[in-house]
Amino acid sequence: MSGAKENWRIEGEYFESCNCEMLCPCLLSGSQARPTDGHCDVVLAFHVNRGSYGKTDISGLNAVQALTTPGPMAKGGGTLALYIDSKANAEQRAALEAIFDGSAGGPPALFGPMIATRLPTKSAPITFTANGNVKKLSIPSITEVTVEGVTGAGNKVVWIDNVGHPASTRLAIAKGTSSSFKDHNLVFENSGRNGHFAPINWSNA
């Protein structure tokens, strides 16, 4: 999008699945930490319950980021692939792309220093479902991810607070019960590895 940045806000939810063992080292030691396998492969799914970009309503739409970095996230050199809900019209697609590629500011912009290569954004049929502690993402022929919250006392999901994460300072601990991604020249297989989910309440204000 060209011109002045629009004010935007999102209320919704997100989840992710990465290739680190539980818990992801970057949550405990910051983004300078060495990932479990030396590199980071992560898929992040977002659903907008209510949201707007300027005068454009983006409620009910989805977006997905696939990000890989060759070492610790803070050292950069990463590659980002972005997928926008095919239900979005042209204005909504442009709004979601500006938000989730980080150019419109707000929490997604925190990934900016990590990214050296931005792959072309794709419009895709994105299915995001949340059923209690189980969250699912599907983009046919590209990614299928299911994460499930890890339960503790009283069979309730374990949450961690005060974490340095762009999505939220409070995250549920989860496991990618099944998790795969294949597109562009990227292939992730993160089944059995670390995951998180949380409600999000974002803006660029």
Summary of the structure (lengths in Angstrom):
residues: 205
radius of gyration: 15.8
end to end distance: 18.0
largest distance: 51.7
contacts: 688
relative contact order: 0.23
helix: 15%
strand: 49%
